Amino acid sequence: MNSPHSQHSPSAPALHNPLESEGQPGAVELRVHRHRGDQIDTRGDHVGQEWPVALVFNGISHAVMMCTPRDLEAFAVGFAISEGIVGRNADIQDIEVFWHAEAEIPHAEVHLTVVQQAFVELKEKRRALAGRSGCGVCGIESIDLLDLEPEIVPDTGFLARLAPDAIARAARELPQHQALTKLTGGLHAAAWCDADGQILRAFEDVGRHNALDKLIGQLVIERADTQQGFVFLSSRASYELVRKAARVGMPMVATISAPSSLAVTIAKRAGLRLVSFCRESGFVDYDTANSAA
């Protein structure tokens, strides 16, 4: 196994991706042939990087995710929190990131050391799922095993303080935080916004769930108050994204594209505000805030 790029407490700043020093911050340049009518133009173009990233908890591999190989510490922390593997950042005792950039299939591993209780519960969950193959959601075969009961998002008064033009401002400013998307045209973004719609943090990834996990992880690492802001996503709203946001108490999820019916249902159960089709000119509100029983 390669030497870890970094070994430190999860309260430290996000890791620097060694690929960035090579001029490849999450993208690679390839030779392409552009066809326009009967014209062919050969030139260089960029595509987003997609690597297998193994998440290893206390020496046991739990999941292999396909994601953009940057901000992996934030990604691992966000995944552990948003998937309920740990309840708080303090439950993660150490993180090591291993880069395998020279392998036949470039990949990375993130090794997390978590507290014993979290590890015991994770092993029990793995045992319950062992050998199952059915609907394709986390390998489960029974609908009864789906976790569709989100945490209730507390009413902290944030939504009442939300500026009338906050969503429009976030929609207007998001492209300024999408350097990889501008370069490649193929990544998703997750941004953290204040009550005025100002974007405070933004992460990009080939996977919309990964981008949100990176955002959640960095907020947790920084000990930011996840109840005092809203997340703005460049994607559609799926139930998993809403579920992850509810787990950390985010009061609002705003998306550029459409929601699914289950996303709306989960948002209502959580009392989380869900707005979609967000543009500078307007948005659609699904009347989900403060509707939790």
FENLIN-V462198 format. One line per field, one symbol per residue. psi: psi as a letter, one per 20 degrees, with the letter a starting at -180 (. if undefined). Layout:
psi: ???
//
This chain:
psi: pqqqhqorqiirrqqpphhhijkmmjqqpqproppocjqpoprqqqqqqoqpopopolipphqoqorpmqlhggggggghgijjhqirhiiohqpppppmhjrgoprqpopporqgghhghghgghhhipiqoeiiokjqiphhipnjnrqppqojjghhipqhjggggghhighijmghghhhjkqrqpqpqaiijpphqqqqqhphhggghgggghgggikqoiilaqppqjarorhhghggghhjjpipppqhaqrrhhgggggghikpppprlprhiarppjliqkjq.
//
